Amino acid sequence: MPKVYTYSDARQQFASLLEQAVRDGEVKVKRKDGQIFVIRPEKRMDSPFKVESIDLSLSTDEILEFIRESRRPQDS
C-alpha cells in the first residue's frame, strides 16, 4: 500500500517523498480538504539496446581478427 503524506509533510520532505515513490512505485499526498494526489515516477524511455561500454583496449584489427576466428568452421 502506498505511503500517504499530508500536504505539509510532503512539502517539508519532498526529496524523501520522491525517493519513496521510486522505491515503492508511488506515494500519495492528502490535502486538508481530503483530496488525494498520487505521485509516481515516469517510466524511462531508454532504448533496451543502450548499455554501458567497456574499455578493453583492443585495436580495430584485433576485434576484426576475433570476429574472423569466430566465423571459421570448427574442426569436429
PyMOL Python script that loads the backbone (N, CA, C, O; Angstrom):
from pymol import cmd

cmd.read_pdbstr("""\
ATOM      1  N   MET A   1       0.856  -1.185   0.000  1.00  0.00           N
ATOM      2  CA  MET A   1       0.000   0.000   0.000  1.00  0.00           C
ATOM      3  C   MET A   1       0.896   1.241   0.000  1.00  0.00           C
ATOM      4  O   MET A   1       1.826   1.327   0.802  1.00  0.00           O
ATOM      5  N   PRO A   2       0.630   2.198  -0.884  1.00  0.00           N
ATOM      6  CA  PRO A   2       1.474   3.391  -0.962  1.00  0.00           C
ATOM      7  C   PRO A   2       1.393   4.221   0.313  1.00  0.00           C
ATOM      8  O   PRO A   2       0.355   4.289   0.971  1.00  0.00           O
ATOM      9  N   LYS A   3       2.510   4.844   0.639  1.00  0.00           N
ATOM     10  CA  LYS A   3       2.552   5.722   1.801  1.00  0.00           C
ATOM     11  C   LYS A   3       1.756   6.989   1.495  1.00  0.00           C
ATOM     12  O   LYS A   3       1.807   7.502   0.377  1.00  0.00           O
ATOM     13  N   VAL A   4       1.023   7.490   2.483  1.00  0.00           N
ATOM     14  CA  VAL A   4       0.233   8.707   2.331  1.00  0.00           C
ATOM     15  C   VAL A   4       0.870   9.799   3.185  1.00  0.00           C
ATOM     16  O   VAL A   4       1.041   9.640   4.394  1.00  0.00           O
ATOM     17  N   TYR A   5       1.218  10.906   2.538  1.00  0.00           N
ATOM     18  CA  TYR A   5       1.787  12.067   3.217  1.00  0.00           C
ATOM     19  C   TYR A   5       0.726  13.148   3.325  1.00  0.00           C
ATOM     20  O   TYR A   5      -0.124  13.280   2.444  1.00  0.00           O
ATOM     21  N   THR A   6       0.773  13.916   4.396  1.00  0.00           N
ATOM     22  CA  THR A   6      -0.046  15.122   4.428  1.00  0.00           C
ATOM     23  C   THR A   6       0.623  16.141   3.525  1.00  0.00           C
ATOM     24  O   THR A   6       1.803  16.006   3.200  1.00  0.00           O
ATOM     25  N   TYR A   7      -0.112  17.146   3.123  1.00  0.00           N
ATOM     26  CA  TYR A   7       0.440  18.175   2.262  1.00  0.00           C
ATOM     27  C   TYR A   7       1.642  18.838   2.932  1.00  0.00           C
ATOM     28  O   TYR A   7       2.660  19.075   2.282  1.00  0.00           O
ATOM     29  N   SER A   8       1.532  19.137   4.220  1.00  0.00           N
ATOM     30  CA  SER A   8       2.640  19.784   4.950  1.00  0.00           C
ATOM     31  C   SER A   8       3.871  18.894   4.984  1.00  0.00           C
ATOM     32  O   SER A   8       4.982  19.359   4.731  1.00  0.00           O
ATOM     33  N   ASP A   9       3.682  17.619   5.294  1.00  0.00           N
ATOM     34  CA  ASP A   9       4.816  16.684   5.319  1.00  0.00           C
ATOM     35  C   ASP A   9       5.443  16.543   3.938  1.00  0.00           C
ATOM     36  O   ASP A   9       6.665  16.466   3.812  1.00  0.00           O
ATOM     37  N   ALA A  10       4.612  16.511   2.906  1.00  0.00           N
ATOM     38  CA  ALA A  10       5.122  16.378   1.540  1.00  0.00           C
ATOM     39  C   ALA A  10       5.990  17.577   1.175  1.00  0.00           C
ATOM     40  O   ALA A  10       7.040  17.415   0.553  1.00  0.00           O
ATOM     41  N   ARG A  11       5.566  18.767   1.552  1.00  0.00           N
ATOM     42  CA  ARG A  11       6.361  19.970   1.268  1.00  0.00           C
ATOM     43  C   ARG A  11       7.689  19.938   2.002  1.00  0.00           C
ATOM     44  O   ARG A  11       8.721  20.283   1.427  1.00  0.00           O
ATOM     45  N   GLN A  12       7.678  19.529   3.260  1.00  0.00           N
ATOM     46  CA  GLN A  12       8.892  19.534   4.078  1.00  0.00           C
ATOM     47  C   GLN A  12       9.849  18.414   3.691  1.00  0.00           C
ATOM     48  O   GLN A  12      11.062  18.561   3.844  1.00  0.00           O
ATOM     49  N   GLN A  13       9.326  17.302   3.193  1.00  0.00           N
ATOM     50  CA  GLN A  13      10.151  16.127   2.897  1.00  0.00           C
ATOM     51  C   GLN A  13      10.067  15.743   1.425  1.00  0.00           C
ATOM     52  O   GLN A  13      10.014  14.560   1.091  1.00  0.00           O
ATOM     53  N   PHE A  14      10.054  16.738   0.547  1.00  0.00           N
ATOM     54  CA  PHE A  14       9.784  16.453  -0.865  1.00  0.00           C
ATOM     55  C   PHE A  14      10.809  15.510  -1.481  1.00  0.00           C
ATOM     56  O   PHE A  14      10.438  14.598  -2.219  1.00  0.00           O
ATOM     57  N   ALA A  15      12.100  15.714  -1.190  1.00  0.00           N
ATOM     58  CA  ALA A  15      13.132  14.835  -1.759  1.00  0.00           C
ATOM     59  C   ALA A  15      12.929  13.396  -1.288  1.00  0.00           C
ATOM     60  O   ALA A  15      13.035  12.461  -2.082  1.00  0.00           O
ATOM     61  N   SER A  16      12.640  13.217  -0.007  1.00  0.00           N
ATOM     62  CA  SER A  16      12.391  11.878   0.536  1.00  0.00           C
ATOM     63  C   SER A  16      11.142  11.267  -0.087  1.00  0.00           C
ATOM     64  O   SER A  16      11.102  10.069  -0.368  1.00  0.00           O
ATOM     65  N   LEU A  17      10.129  12.092  -0.300  1.00  0.00           N
ATOM     66  CA  LEU A  17       8.883  11.628  -0.906  1.00  0.00           C
ATOM     67  C   LEU A  17       9.151  11.078  -2.313  1.00  0.00           C
ATOM     68  O   LEU A  17       8.623  10.032  -2.689  1.00  0.00           O
ATOM     69  N   LEU A  18       9.978  11.796  -3.084  1.00  0.00           N
ATOM     70  CA  LEU A  18      10.294  11.328  -4.436  1.00  0.00           C
ATOM     71  C   LEU A  18      11.078  10.022  -4.408  1.00  0.00           C
ATOM     72  O   LEU A  18      10.819   9.132  -5.217  1.00  0.00           O
ATOM     73  N   GLU A  19      12.029   9.896  -3.492  1.00  0.00           N
ATOM     74  CA  GLU A  19      12.788   8.647  -3.355  1.00  0.00           C
ATOM     75  C   GLU A  19      11.871   7.493  -2.965  1.00  0.00           C
ATOM     76  O   GLU A  19      12.019   6.375  -3.457  1.00  0.00           O
ATOM     77  N   GLN A  20      10.928   7.775  -2.081  1.00  0.00           N
ATOM     78  CA  GLN A  20       9.957   6.760  -1.667  1.00  0.00           C
ATOM     79  C   GLN A  20       9.117   6.313  -2.868  1.00  0.00           C
ATOM     80  O   GLN A  20       8.820   5.128  -3.017  1.00  0.00           O
ATOM     81  N   ALA A  21       8.739   7.265  -3.719  1.00  0.00           N
ATOM     82  CA  ALA A  21       7.961   6.933  -4.915  1.00  0.00           C
ATOM     83  C   ALA A  21       8.758   6.035  -5.851  1.00  0.00           C
ATOM     84  O   ALA A  21       8.203   5.121  -6.462  1.00  0.00           O
ATOM     85  N   VAL A  22      10.062   6.293  -5.965  1.00  0.00           N
ATOM     86  CA  VAL A  22      10.916   5.446  -6.806  1.00  0.00           C
ATOM     87  C   VAL A  22      10.968   4.035  -6.231  1.00  0.00           C
ATOM     88  O   VAL A  22      10.847   3.056  -6.968  1.00  0.00           O
ATOM     89  N   ARG A  23      11.148   3.932  -4.916  1.00  0.00           N
ATOM     90  CA  ARG A  23      11.249   2.612  -4.273  1.00  0.00           C
ATOM     91  C   ARG A  23       9.939   1.836  -4.329  1.00  0.00           C
ATOM     92  O   ARG A  23       9.924   0.646  -4.643  1.00  0.00           O
ATOM     93  N   ASP A  24       8.833   2.523  -4.020  1.00  0.00           N
ATOM     94  CA  ASP A  24       7.554   1.828  -3.862  1.00  0.00           C
ATOM     95  C   ASP A  24       6.638   1.900  -5.084  1.00  0.00           C
ATOM     96  O   ASP A  24       5.609   1.227  -5.132  1.00  0.00           O
ATOM     97  N   GLY A  25       7.011   2.710  -6.065  1.00  0.00           N
ATOM     98  CA  GLY A  25       6.172   2.830  -7.246  1.00  0.00           C
ATOM     99  C   GLY A  25       5.268   4.042  -7.223  1.00  0.00           C
ATOM    100  O   GLY A  25       4.948   4.596  -8.274  1.00  0.00           O
ATOM    101  N   GLU A  26       4.851   4.462  -6.039  1.00  0.00           N
ATOM    102  CA  GLU A  26       4.038   5.667  -5.910  1.00  0.00           C
ATOM    103  C   GLU A  26       3.884   6.055  -4.450  1.00  0.00           C
ATOM    104  O   GLU A  26       4.062   5.231  -3.552  1.00  0.00           O
ATOM    105  N   VAL A  27       3.556   7.308  -4.226  1.00  0.00           N
ATOM    106  CA  VAL A  27       3.169   7.806  -2.908  1.00  0.00           C
ATOM    107  C   VAL A  27       1.928   8.671  -3.107  1.00  0.00           C
ATOM    108  O   VAL A  27       1.629   9.109  -4.217  1.00  0.00           O
ATOM    109  N   LYS A  28       1.223   8.903  -2.020  1.00  0.00           N
ATOM    110  CA  LYS A  28       0.018   9.728  -2.087  1.00  0.00           C
ATOM    111  C   LYS A  28       0.184  10.933  -1.179  1.00  0.00           C
ATOM    112  O   LYS A  28       0.826  10.860  -0.132  1.00  0.00           O
ATOM    113  N   VAL A  29      -0.410  12.047  -1.601  1.00  0.00           N
ATOM    114  CA  VAL A  29      -0.405  13.280  -0.821  1.00  0.00           C
ATOM    115  C   VAL A  29      -1.853  13.679  -0.597  1.00  0.00           C
ATOM    116  O   VAL A  29      -2.636  13.803  -1.539  1.00  0.00           O
ATOM    117  N   LYS A  30      -2.195  13.880   0.684  1.00  0.00           N
ATOM    118  CA  LYS A  30      -3.577  14.202   1.040  1.00  0.00           C
ATOM    119  C   LYS A  30      -3.656  15.647   1.516  1.00  0.00           C
ATOM    120  O   LYS A  30      -2.934  16.059   2.424  1.00  0.00           O
ATOM    121  N   ARG A  31      -4.547  16.408   0.886  1.00  0.00           N
ATOM    122  CA  ARG A  31      -4.761  17.791   1.305  1.00  0.00           C
ATOM    123  C   ARG A  31      -5.746  17.839   2.463  1.00  0.00           C
ATOM    124  O   ARG A  31      -6.403  16.848   2.782  1.00  0.00           O
ATOM    125  N   LYS A  32      -5.836  19.023   3.094  1.00  0.00           N
ATOM    126  CA  LYS A  32      -6.760  19.208   4.226  1.00  0.00           C
ATOM    127  C   LYS A  32      -8.207  18.941   3.838  1.00  0.00           C
ATOM    128  O   LYS A  32      -9.000  18.480   4.660  1.00  0.00           O
ATOM    129  N   ASP A  33      -8.555  19.234   2.577  1.00  0.00           N
ATOM    130  CA  ASP A  33      -9.939  19.021   2.141  1.00  0.00           C
ATOM    131  C   ASP A  33     -10.235  17.556   1.824  1.00  0.00           C
ATOM    132  O   ASP A  33     -11.352  17.214   1.436  1.00  0.00           O
ATOM    133  N   GLY A  34      -9.221  16.683   1.993  1.00  0.00           N
ATOM    134  CA  GLY A  34      -9.413  15.256   1.787  1.00  0.00           C
ATOM    135  C   GLY A  34      -9.051  14.759   0.402  1.00  0.00           C
ATOM    136  O   GLY A  34      -8.998  13.550   0.178  1.00  0.00           O
ATOM    137  N   GLN A  35      -8.800  15.669  -0.538  1.00  0.00           N
ATOM    138  CA  GLN A  35      -8.430  15.249  -1.887  1.00  0.00           C
ATOM    139  C   GLN A  35      -7.043  14.621  -1.858  1.00  0.00           C
ATOM    140  O   GLN A  35      -6.131  15.131  -1.208  1.00  0.00           O
ATOM    141  N   ILE A  36      -6.896  13.514  -2.566  1.00  0.00           N
ATOM    142  CA  ILE A  36      -5.631  12.760  -2.576  1.00  0.00           C
ATOM    143  C   ILE A  36      -5.034  12.798  -3.982  1.00  0.00           C
ATOM    144  O   ILE A  36      -5.740  12.645  -4.978  1.00  0.00           O
ATOM    145  N   PHE A  37      -3.720  13.007  -4.038  1.00  0.00           N
ATOM    146  CA  PHE A  37      -2.972  13.023  -5.285  1.00  0.00           C
ATOM    147  C   PHE A  37      -1.948  11.898  -5.251  1.00  0.00           C
ATOM    148  O   PHE A  37      -1.394  11.587  -4.197  1.00  0.00           O
ATOM    149  N   VAL A  38      -1.704  11.304  -6.379  1.00  0.00           N
ATOM    150  CA  VAL A  38      -0.735  10.218  -6.492  1.00  0.00           C
ATOM    151  C   VAL A  38       0.496  10.750  -7.223  1.00  0.00           C
ATOM    152  O   VAL A  38       0.384  11.383  -8.273  1.00  0.00           O
ATOM    153  N   ILE A  39       1.673  10.482  -6.652  1.00  0.00           N
ATOM    154  CA  ILE A  39       2.931  10.837  -7.298  1.00  0.00           C
ATOM    155  C   ILE A  39       3.661   9.540  -7.596  1.00  0.00           C
ATOM    156  O   ILE A  39       3.941   8.742  -6.701  1.00  0.00           O
ATOM    157  N   ARG A  40       3.964   9.348  -8.872  1.00  0.00           N
ATOM    158  CA  ARG A  40       4.708   8.150  -9.265  1.00  0.00           C
ATOM    159  C   ARG A  40       5.758   8.552 -10.290  1.00  0.00           C
ATOM    160  O   ARG A  40       5.569   9.508 -11.042  1.00  0.00           O
ATOM    161  N   PRO A  41       6.869   7.815 -10.317  1.00  0.00           N
ATOM    162  CA  PRO A  41       7.903   8.139 -11.297  1.00  0.00           C
ATOM    163  C   PRO A  41       7.427   7.817 -12.708  1.00  0.00           C
ATOM    164  O   PRO A  41       6.708   6.843 -12.930  1.00  0.00           O
ATOM    165  N   GLU A  42       7.836   8.642 -13.645  1.00  0.00           N
ATOM    166  CA  GLU A  42       7.513   8.396 -15.042  1.00  0.00           C
ATOM    167  C   GLU A  42       8.412   7.279 -15.556  1.00  0.00           C
ATOM    168  O   GLU A  42       9.583   7.193 -15.185  1.00  0.00           O
ATOM    169  N   LYS A  43       7.863   6.435 -16.402  1.00  0.00           N
ATOM    170  CA  LYS A  43       8.659   5.346 -16.959  1.00  0.00           C
ATOM    171  C   LYS A  43       9.719   5.908 -17.878  1.00  0.00           C
ATOM    172  O   LYS A  43       9.463   6.820 -18.664  1.00  0.00           O
ATOM    173  N   ARG A  44      10.910   5.354 -17.771  1.00  0.00           N
ATOM    174  CA  ARG A  44      12.011   5.791 -18.621  1.00  0.00           C
ATOM    175  C   ARG A  44      11.798   5.277 -20.030  1.00  0.00           C
ATOM    176  O   ARG A  44      11.253   4.195 -20.245  1.00  0.00           O
ATOM    177  N   MET A  45      12.235   6.067 -20.970  1.00  0.00           N
ATOM    178  CA  MET A  45      12.078   5.699 -22.367  1.00  0.00           C
ATOM    179  C   MET A  45      13.425   5.344 -22.999  1.00  0.00           C
ATOM    180  O   MET A  45      13.613   5.517 -24.203  1.00  0.00           O
ATOM    181  N   ASP A  46      14.359   4.849 -22.188  1.00  0.00           N
ATOM    182  CA  ASP A  46      15.661   4.455 -22.710  1.00  0.00           C
ATOM    183  C   ASP A  46      15.515   3.267 -23.653  1.00  0.00           C
ATOM    184  O   ASP A  46      14.621   2.433 -23.510  1.00  0.00           O
ATOM    185  N   SER A  47      16.399   3.224 -24.593  1.00  0.00           N
ATOM    186  CA  SER A  47      16.418   2.103 -25.524  1.00  0.00           C
ATOM    187  C   SER A  47      16.878   0.840 -24.794  1.00  0.00           C
ATOM    188  O   SER A  47      17.784   0.914 -23.964  1.00  0.00           O
ATOM    189  N   PRO A  48      16.286  -0.302 -25.080  1.00  0.00           N
ATOM    190  CA  PRO A  48      16.759  -1.546 -24.465  1.00  0.00           C
ATOM    191  C   PRO A  48      18.158  -1.917 -24.942  1.00  0.00           C
ATOM    192  O   PRO A  48      18.810  -2.781 -24.356  1.00  0.00           O
ATOM    193  N   PHE A  49      18.617  -1.260 -26.009  1.00  0.00           N
ATOM    194  CA  PHE A  49      19.948  -1.535 -26.547  1.00  0.00           C
ATOM    195  C   PHE A  49      21.010  -0.619 -25.949  1.00  0.00           C
ATOM    196  O   PHE A  49      22.195  -0.764 -26.250  1.00  0.00           O
ATOM    197  N   LYS A  50      20.596   0.316 -25.111  1.00  0.00           N
ATOM    198  CA  LYS A  50      21.550   1.242 -24.504  1.00  0.00           C
ATOM    199  C   LYS A  50      22.249   0.526 -23.348  1.00  0.00           C
ATOM    200  O   LYS A  50      21.631   0.237 -22.323  1.00  0.00           O
ATOM    201  N   VAL A  51      23.525   0.246 -23.518  1.00  0.00           N
ATOM    202  CA  VAL A  51      24.319  -0.429 -22.499  1.00  0.00           C
ATOM    203  C   VAL A  51      25.614   0.335 -22.297  1.00  0.00           C
ATOM    204  O   VAL A  51      26.091   1.026 -23.198  1.00  0.00           O
ATOM    205  N   GLU A  52      26.170   0.206 -21.121  1.00  0.00           N
ATOM    206  CA  GLU A  52      27.438   0.860 -20.852  1.00  0.00           C
ATOM    207  C   GLU A  52      28.553   0.171 -21.628  1.00  0.00           C
ATOM    208  O   GLU A  52      28.549  -1.047 -21.805  1.00  0.00           O
ATOM    209  N   SER A  53      29.492   0.962 -22.081  1.00  0.00           N
ATOM    210  CA  SER A  53      30.613   0.384 -22.815  1.00  0.00           C
ATOM    211  C   SER A  53      31.698  -0.071 -21.839  1.00  0.00           C
ATOM    212  O   SER A  53      31.764   0.380 -20.695  1.00  0.00           O
ATOM    213  N   ILE A  54      32.532  -0.965 -22.321  1.00  0.00           N
ATOM    214  CA  ILE A  54      33.661  -1.474 -21.545  1.00  0.00           C
ATOM    215  C   ILE A  54      34.914  -1.244 -22.370  1.00  0.00           C
ATOM    216  O   ILE A  54      34.993  -1.662 -23.526  1.00  0.00           O
ATOM    217  N   ASP A  55      35.889  -0.580 -21.774  1.00  0.00           N
ATOM    218  CA  ASP A  55      37.136  -0.325 -22.488  1.00  0.00           C
ATOM    219  C   ASP A  55      38.045  -1.537 -22.350  1.00  0.00           C
ATOM    220  O   ASP A  55      38.589  -1.795 -21.276  1.00  0.00           O
ATOM    221  N   LEU A  56      38.205  -2.277 -23.440  1.00  0.00           N
ATOM    222  CA  LEU A  56      39.065  -3.459 -23.433  1.00  0.00           C
ATOM    223  C   LEU A  56      40.440  -3.173 -24.018  1.00  0.00           C
ATOM    224  O   LEU A  56      41.301  -4.051 -24.072  1.00  0.00           O
ATOM    225  N   SER A  57      40.633  -1.940 -24.453  1.00  0.00           N
ATOM    226  CA  SER A  57      41.904  -1.519 -25.048  1.00  0.00           C
ATOM    227  C   SER A  57      42.314  -2.431 -26.211  1.00  0.00           C
ATOM    228  O   SER A  57      43.468  -2.848 -26.308  1.00  0.00           O
ATOM    229  N   LEU A  58      41.365  -2.730 -27.079  1.00  0.00           N
ATOM    230  CA  LEU A  58      41.631  -3.553 -28.258  1.00  0.00           C
ATOM    231  C   LEU A  58      41.632  -2.661 -29.494  1.00  0.00           C
ATOM    232  O   LEU A  58      40.853  -1.713 -29.593  1.00  0.00           O
ATOM    233  N   SER A  59      42.502  -2.974 -30.415  1.00  0.00           N
ATOM    234  CA  SER A  59      42.531  -2.232 -31.669  1.00  0.00           C
ATOM    235  C   SER A  59      41.441  -2.774 -32.590  1.00  0.00           C
ATOM    236  O   SER A  59      40.887  -3.849 -32.360  1.00  0.00           O
ATOM    237  N   THR A  60      41.151  -2.016 -33.619  1.00  0.00           N
ATOM    238  CA  THR A  60      40.173  -2.460 -34.618  1.00  0.00           C
ATOM    239  C   THR A  60      40.620  -3.766 -35.266  1.00  0.00           C
ATOM    240  O   THR A  60      39.812  -4.664 -35.500  1.00  0.00           O
ATOM    241  N   ASP A  61      41.918  -3.859 -35.552  1.00  0.00           N
ATOM    242  CA  ASP A  61      42.434  -5.091 -36.161  1.00  0.00           C
ATOM    243  C   ASP A  61      42.231  -6.297 -35.254  1.00  0.00           C
ATOM    244  O   ASP A  61      41.882  -7.376 -35.732  1.00  0.00           O
ATOM    245  N   GLU A  62      42.444  -6.129 -33.959  1.00  0.00           N
ATOM    246  CA  GLU A  62      42.252  -7.245 -33.017  1.00  0.00           C
ATOM    247  C   GLU A  62      40.785  -7.661 -32.970  1.00  0.00           C
ATOM    248  O   GLU A  62      40.472  -8.852 -32.956  1.00  0.00           O
ATOM    249  N   ILE A  63      39.903  -6.693 -32.946  1.00  0.00           N
ATOM    250  CA  ILE A  63      38.470  -7.003 -32.914  1.00  0.00           C
ATOM    251  C   ILE A  63      38.063  -7.747 -34.187  1.00  0.00           C
ATOM    252  O   ILE A  63      37.337  -8.739 -34.122  1.00  0.00           O
ATOM    253  N   LEU A  64      38.529  -7.268 -35.341  1.00  0.00           N
ATOM    254  CA  LEU A  64      38.197  -7.942 -36.598  1.00  0.00           C
ATOM    255  C   LEU A  64      38.758  -9.360 -36.648  1.00  0.00           C
ATOM    256  O   LEU A  64      38.114 -10.258 -37.191  1.00  0.00           O
ATOM    257  N   GLU A  65      39.937  -9.573 -36.095  1.00  0.00           N
ATOM    258  CA  GLU A  65      40.515 -10.922 -36.053  1.00  0.00           C
ATOM    259  C   GLU A  65      39.666 -11.844 -35.187  1.00  0.00           C
ATOM    260  O   GLU A  65      39.448 -13.000 -35.550  1.00  0.00           O
ATOM    261  N   PHE A  66      39.183 -11.353 -34.046  1.00  0.00           N
ATOM    262  CA  PHE A  66      38.296 -12.162 -33.198  1.00  0.00           C
ATOM    263  C   PHE A  66      37.020 -12.543 -33.947  1.00  0.00           C
ATOM    264  O   PHE A  66      36.534 -13.668 -33.833  1.00  0.00           O
ATOM    265  N   ILE A  67      36.491 -11.600 -34.708  1.00  0.00           N
ATOM    266  CA  ILE A  67      35.282 -11.891 -35.479  1.00  0.00           C
ATOM    267  C   ILE A  67      35.570 -12.945 -36.545  1.00  0.00           C
ATOM    268  O   ILE A  67      34.795 -13.885 -36.718  1.00  0.00           O
ATOM    269  N   ARG A  68      36.671 -12.789 -37.248  1.00  0.00           N
ATOM    270  CA  ARG A  68      37.038 -13.783 -38.270  1.00  0.00           C
ATOM    271  C   ARG A  68      37.205 -15.168 -37.645  1.00  0.00           C
ATOM    272  O   ARG A  68      36.732 -16.165 -38.191  1.00  0.00           O
ATOM    273  N   GLU A  69      37.882 -15.223 -36.497  1.00  0.00           N
ATOM    274  CA  GLU A  69      38.078 -16.518 -35.814  1.00  0.00           C
ATOM    275  C   GLU A  69      36.749 -17.148 -35.440  1.00  0.00           C
ATOM    276  O   GLU A  69      36.571 -18.358 -35.576  1.00  0.00           O
ATOM    277  N   SER A  70      35.817 -16.335 -34.972  1.00  0.00           N
ATOM    278  CA  SER A  70      34.530 -16.894 -34.545  1.00  0.00           C
ATOM    279  C   SER A  70      33.722 -17.418 -35.718  1.00  0.00           C
ATOM    280  O   SER A  70      32.824 -18.238 -35.526  1.00  0.00           O
ATOM    281  N   ARG A  71      34.020 -16.963 -36.929  1.00  0.00           N
ATOM    282  CA  ARG A  71      33.276 -17.384 -38.116  1.00  0.00           C
ATOM    283  C   ARG A  71      33.926 -18.547 -38.854  1.00  0.00           C
ATOM    284  O   ARG A  71      33.327 -19.119 -39.764  1.00  0.00           O
ATOM    285  N   ARG A  72      35.141 -18.897 -38.468  1.00  0.00           N
ATOM    286  CA  ARG A  72      35.812 -20.026 -39.118  1.00  0.00           C
ATOM    287  C   ARG A  72      35.123 -21.322 -38.743  1.00  0.00           C
ATOM    288  O   ARG A  72      34.679 -21.483 -37.606  1.00  0.00           O
ATOM    289  N   PRO A  73      35.030 -22.234 -39.670  1.00  0.00           N
ATOM    290  CA  PRO A  73      34.444 -23.550 -39.356  1.00  0.00           C
ATOM    291  C   PRO A  73      35.265 -24.245 -38.278  1.00  0.00           C
ATOM    292  O   PRO A  73      36.494 -24.181 -38.279  1.00  0.00           O
ATOM    293  N   GLN A  74      34.588 -24.892 -37.382  1.00  0.00           N
ATOM    294  CA  GLN A  74      35.234 -25.608 -36.292  1.00  0.00           C
ATOM    295  C   GLN A  74      35.557 -27.035 -36.736  1.00  0.00           C
ATOM    296  O   GLN A  74      34.764 -27.658 -37.442  1.00  0.00           O
ATOM    297  N   ASP A  75      36.733 -27.560 -36.322  1.00  0.00           N
ATOM    298  CA  ASP A  75      37.076 -28.955 -36.592  1.00  0.00           C
ATOM    299  C   ASP A  75      36.288 -29.835 -35.636  1.00  0.00           C
ATOM    300  O   ASP A  75      36.230 -29.554 -34.439  1.00  0.00           O
ATOM    301  N   SER A  76      35.698 -30.866 -36.139  1.00  0.00           N
ATOM    302  CA  SER A  76      34.902 -31.774 -35.301  1.00  0.00           C
ATOM    303  C   SER A  76      35.735 -32.883 -34.753  1.00  0.00           C
ATOM    304  O   SER A  76      35.226 -33.737 -34.027  1.00  0.00           O
TER     305      SER A  76
END
""", "prot")
cmd.dss("prot")
cmd.show_as("cartoon", "prot")
cmd.util.cbc("prot")
cmd.orient("prot")
